[in-house]
Amino acid sequence: MHGFSYKNGSLFCEDVDLSTLAAEHGTPLYVYSAGTILDHYTRLDAALGEIDHEVAYAVKANSNLSVLRRLAQHGAGFDIVSGGELFRVIKAGGDPAHCTFAGVGKTRDEIIYALEQGIYSFNVESAEELAYLNEVAGELGRIAPAAVRVNPNVDAKTHKYISTGKSENKFGVDFGAIAGLYERASKEFKNVKLRGLQMHIGSQLTSIAPFIEAVEKVIPLVTALKEKHGIEFWSIGGGIGIIYKEALESGDPAWWENQPEETRPLTIERYGKELVPRLRNLGLKILLEPGRYIVGNAGVLITKCLYEKKGAAKTFKIVDAGMNDLIRPALYEGHHEIVPLTAPATTEQVTVDVVGPICESGDFFCQDRPLPDFQPGDHIALMSAGAYGFAMASNYNSRPLPAEILVEGATATVIRKRQTLDDLIAGEI
Ligand code: LLP
């Protein structure tokens, strides 16, 4: 569920008319619903309510300071993947003691910074990294809190670029090598305190089965680690998928009720119902690292149609956002629902490609998709763009980054200014 719907023929975010925002702030423009973000956070928190747990929001999905601040104020922890993300969390008022630090390639500077800030855990991805963490912590005269990421070799059944829990992926330590590594660490790595175990099998999982498979596979391991090494937490990662194909429709609770049982998408309530009984008696604090679930359906990218180009084979609607603003379709064949800001007067559709201005054939938002026949000057929204949208945007083709707006009820706040041409060259000589 989310805060985007038509009211009297205009697409609104909460109580704000998106056409007004587009007119005032220009396009391309990211708009987020704070109510949706906090609703998702609160529902996930509640779904795990029966057990000792913490929701560590995956900052990489959307790292705007105002988004982080709202989540920190509601008690979220944070899963970070760089010194830069830790810096953002601290600036937003987040507590480093509730931060976990993931990633296969942490640098010396990042390790030192995170140690000095007192993070909760380094989620370590190899024996080599654990040895290095031990070394750097020793130099600083500190004990580094850590967890090893186990690769459970479970197929997350998602796009190959965002599947992480198979042996052929670069992530984590092989399931069979974990017990030996904890044993070795307890003897050799005196500057490391292994306080947990971590896993994350992939992103955009829309069925519960891979989560159950991974949890059931790792329970005996985590139980043994608790007995032998006294670990206190288990992070089961993020990865909960969202609705992309009928994003607008899914804002309505009735849409969910009307989904047939067999094909009903994963809900957070189901996630909690299936996992909580399996996790309840482990005596461990359970961490979650959701990114997309919290912010994905809470954001849209608004863009304006510039031209309609009728080619020999296709009709192209050329818009003012490009793959530099939202790269998911180009990179993962990601589907984003496209809806006009003004509800179409007829149900007639035309089959088109919606493309950006970038000099690449991969610069498209959809191909051969039936859509309402919007015209140059009209605005459209690319739905479900709150996660991995702005966060993955770039200045490619020397295009300034778009502005970001946060809506709270009837209030819209610019939470990041549109870049200027001067911003584009700042730092260059
Ligand atoms: N924890 C770890 C260790 C991760 O690597 C990730 C995501 C998450 C948590 C959060 O996963 P989520 O709950 O958001 O699925 N750019 C891609 C997604 C990349 C995900 C990377 N890791 C996309 O746009 O689909």
Residues whose N, C-alpha, C, O or C-beta is under 5 A from the ligand:
A	BS01	LLP	A58 A61 A102 I162 H200 G202 S203 Q204 G237 G238 G239 I240 E289 P290 G291 R292 Y293 R328 Y388
